[in-house]
Amino acid sequence: MSRAKVIHSSPQDIEQAFYEALEAADLEALMDLWADDEHVVCIHPGGPRVEGYHDVRDSWKEILSAGALQIRVVPVHRVEGVMVSVHNIVEQVMMSSSRGEPHVVQVNATNVYHKGPNGWKIVMHHASPAMDAEEMVEDDLSDFDPQPTLH
């Protein structure tokens, strides 16, 4: 049974759905948010440029095979137009150290959304490790559930 396609009416709606899909490790929900296009681009922290819907899907499948991601999104800057919206954010990703201790990794990310006949879709996600993480946001673990182990 196929899942009903949701048409997202704003860039904020699709961004929220994107991070909810990551937190649920739901690959199908995640990929429903991407434009089904050979020109979509995804760059994971420290990784190569991945282009095309199927290759982007494979990259997320590999990441989500390790389990759900617990991410807090901190908006930094948005440029919004009628058909395109660019969101620059900080992702605070809960990780576990090799000793099992929780810590937050800061990631600078840019998400680009395009509005087409099927509503807003993701056309680019570029994430890089934040070099000045201590200065950007303190490691505040109070909002995170310490139970999940994230990779």
C-alpha positions as CSV (number, residue, x, y, z in Angstrom):
1,M,0.0,0.0,0.0
2,S,1.5,3.3,-1.1
3,R,1.7,6.3,1.2
4,A,-0.4,9.4,0.3
5,K,1.7,12.2,-1.1
6,V,1.7,15.4,0.9
7,I,1.9,18.8,-0.8
8,H,3.8,21.1,1.4
9,S,2.5,24.7,1.2
10,S,5.5,26.5,2.6
11,P,9.3,26.1,2.9
12,Q,8.9,26.0,6.7
13,D,6.5,23.1,6.4
14,I,8.8,21.0,4.2
15,E,11.8,21.8,6.4
16,Q,10.0,20.6,9.5
17,A,8.9,17.4,7.7
18,F,12.6,16.9,6.6
19,Y,13.9,16.9,10.2
20,E,10.9,14.8,11.4
21,A,11.7,12.2,8.8
22,L,15.4,12.1,9.9
23,E,14.3,11.8,13.6
24,A,12.0,8.9,12.6
25,A,14.7,7.3,10.3
26,D,11.9,7.2,7.7
27,L,13.6,7.0,4.3
28,E,10.4,6.9,2.3
29,A,9.0,10.0,4.0
30,L,12.4,11.7,3.6
31,M,12.6,11.0,-0.1
32,D,9.0,12.1,-0.7
33,L,10.3,15.6,0.2
34,W,13.0,15.7,-2.4
35,A,12.3,16.8,-6.0
36,D,12.5,13.7,-8.2
37,D,15.1,15.2,-10.4
38,E,18.6,14.3,-11.7
39,H,19.9,17.8,-10.6
40,V,19.1,17.6,-6.9
41,V,22.3,17.8,-4.8
42,C,23.2,16.6,-1.3
43,I,26.5,17.1,0.5
44,H,26.8,15.3,3.9
45,P,29.4,16.6,6.4
46,G,32.8,15.6,5.1
47,G,31.3,13.7,2.2
48,P,31.4,14.1,-1.6
49,R,28.8,15.9,-3.7
50,V,25.9,13.5,-4.4
51,E,23.8,14.4,-7.4
52,G,20.6,12.9,-8.7
53,Y,17.5,11.6,-6.9
54,H,18.6,8.0,-6.8
55,D,22.1,8.7,-5.6
56,V,20.8,11.1,-2.9
57,R,18.4,8.4,-1.8
58,D,21.2,5.8,-1.6
59,S,23.2,8.3,0.6
60,W,20.4,8.8,3.0
61,K,19.6,5.1,3.1
62,E,23.2,4.4,4.2
63,I,23.0,7.2,6.9
64,L,19.6,6.1,8.2
65,S,20.7,2.4,8.4
66,A,22.5,3.4,11.6
67,G,19.2,4.6,13.1
68,A,17.3,7.8,13.7
69,L,19.1,11.2,14.0
70,Q,18.3,13.5,16.8
71,I,18.6,17.1,15.6
72,R,17.7,20.5,16.9
73,V,17.5,23.1,14.2
74,V,18.6,26.7,14.9
75,P,17.6,29.1,12.1
76,V,20.3,31.6,11.2
77,H,19.1,33.3,7.9
78,R,16.5,32.8,5.3
79,V,16.1,34.2,1.8
80,E,12.6,33.5,0.6
81,G,11.2,34.1,-2.9
82,V,8.0,33.1,-4.7
83,M,9.5,29.9,-6.1
84,V,12.8,29.4,-4.2
85,S,13.7,29.6,-0.6
86,V,17.2,29.2,0.9
87,H,17.6,28.4,4.6
88,N,20.9,28.7,6.4
89,I,20.7,26.9,9.7
90,V,22.8,25.2,12.4
91,E,22.0,21.6,13.1
92,Q,22.7,20.5,16.6
93,V,23.1,16.7,16.3
94,M,23.1,14.5,19.4
95,M,25.9,12.0,19.2
96,S,27.5,9.4,21.5
97,S,31.2,9.4,22.1
98,S,33.2,6.1,21.9
99,R,32.6,5.9,25.7
100,G,28.9,6.3,25.3
101,E,28.7,9.8,26.6
102,P,26.3,12.1,24.9
103,H,27.5,15.3,23.2
104,V,26.3,17.7,20.6
105,V,28.0,18.2,17.2
106,Q,27.3,21.5,15.4
107,V,26.7,21.3,11.7
108,N,26.3,24.3,9.4
109,A,23.6,23.5,6.8
110,T,22.0,25.2,3.8
111,N,18.7,23.8,2.6
112,V,17.3,25.0,-0.8
113,Y,13.6,24.5,-1.6
114,H,11.8,25.0,-4.9
115,K,8.1,25.4,-5.4
116,G,6.7,23.4,-8.3
117,P,3.3,21.9,-9.3
118,N,3.7,19.4,-6.4
119,G,4.3,22.1,-3.8
120,W,7.6,22.8,-2.2
121,K,10.4,20.2,-2.6
122,I,14.0,20.0,-1.5
123,V,16.5,20.5,-4.3
124,M,19.7,20.9,-2.2
125,H,21.0,20.0,1.3
126,H,24.6,21.0,2.0
127,A,25.9,20.3,5.5
128,S,29.4,20.9,6.9
129,P,31.0,20.6,10.3
130,A,30.9,23.9,12.2
131,M,34.4,25.1,12.8
132,D,33.5,27.5,15.6
133,A,31.0,25.3,17.4
134,E,31.8,26.5,20.9
135,E,31.2,30.1,20.0
136,M,27.9,29.4,18.1
137,V,25.8,27.6,20.6
138,E,26.6,26.0,24.0
139,D,26.3,22.3,24.3
140,D,22.9,22.3,26.0
141,L,21.8,18.7,26.5
142,S,18.6,19.5,28.4
143,D,16.4,19.2,25.3
144,F,17.7,15.8,24.2
145,D,16.6,12.4,25.3
146,P,19.8,10.6,26.4
147,Q,18.5,7.1,25.4
148,P,19.0,7.1,21.6
149,T,22.5,6.4,20.2
150,L,23.1,8.4,17.1
151,H,25.6,7.9,14.4
